[in-house]
Amino acid sequence: MSLSAPASRRKKSATPDVGPLDSGEAAATQRPAQILAWYDRHRRRLPWRALPGESVDPYRVWLSEIMLQQTTVQAVGPYFMKFLDRWPTVSDLGRASQDDVLRMWAGLGYYSRARNLHACAVAVLRDHGGVFPDTEEGLRALPGIGPYTASAIAAIAFERQCMPVDGNIERVTSRLYAVEEALPKSKPTIVALAATLLGPSRAGDSAQALMDLGATICTPKKPACSLCPVNDNCAARERGDQETFPRKAPKKSGVLRRGAAFVVTRQGELLVRTRAEKGLLGGMTEVPTSDWLAGHDDADALAQAPVLKSATPWHRKVGVVSHVFTHFPLELVVYTASVPARAKAPEGMRWVPIATLDGEAFPNLMRKVIAHGLDD
């Protein structure tokens, strides 16, 4: 049984019939009820979402919200079930090691989320007896929980009267009201307008209804406006430029960085190390690399290669490994070498069996590097 305090059993209230809209003011008044009525018929079945009449588990809500940050529902599903199977409660997760959490997270990206996830579970176990705080203020005091996540958990898990604004709700709201100002400056305006879509009860359902509406009807491209429960008096639809909302400022592309990665083998083993806790890919496992710089130089990169006794000469593999981070693209050349069976690992590094690499906390970038380096 989860140690998280479940929200009270949700009572599904009947949604009143909504007649023809007479004015923009009437439309705004009736929108929350219209959206809930649509949700009662078309809600998505998701592994972290309680069914009608079921108690809501704050642990599942929190875990899913952290995983869903900058990641799709399809990608999160298998990871969510793996975590839930391994750590059924927040207390179980709080007793786990960070290394184990990073291993389970590997491949999901944005690894600071995994570190914050573990830190938050530790804090809930240590400071709250394994029970999540039930207010936005209390939730925001936990590691890794910002304004949106606190609002989402408070609304969905504890029925607090607040409206979290994720990308889907942002899109629905900006179209309904045709918010002209570009993001991110328009965020406060969109948050305030989204709050008008919150009814007097069922706060969690209201938030999840808008999330589903944005994910399935009010999509970024080719929205199905004819199926939308609030298509009357949608400002963007009336203008016919729905797909242009939300307005977004042009993205700045980062400068390409380059570097070298060193794939060293020792009779069925691979040389690896752990990255520093703070910074990009913090705490993850990697093969040794050079610095990643815009002004990359092969000679400088090779000077940063691990020093190994009796190693074969470095061999540069044909091609590069490309990867795109949030703020910059990266290209790595890969050098390979091998050492005798008893060769020691340099300080701060270790040997791991190649046969068990799937269990290591490698980010996707490193898995691409290793695959390229070991490919004969």
Secondary structure, DSSP 8 states (H G I E B T S, - for coil): --SS------------------SHHHHHHHHHHHHHHHHHHH----TTS--TTS---HHHHHHHHHHHTTS-HHHHHHHHHHHHHH--SHHHHHHS-HHHHHHHHTTS--THHHHHHHHHHHHHHHHHTT---SSHHHHHTSTT--HHHHHHHHHHHH--S-----HHHHHHHHHHTT--S-BTTTHHHHHHHHGGG--SS-HHHHHHHHHHHHHHTS-SSS--GGG-TT-TT-HHHHHT-GGG-S-B--------EEEEEEEEESSSEEEEEE--SSSTTTT-EE--B---BTT--HHHHHTTS---TT----EE-SS-EEEE-SS-EEEEEEEEEE--TT----TTEEEEEGGGGGGS---HHHHHHHHHHH--
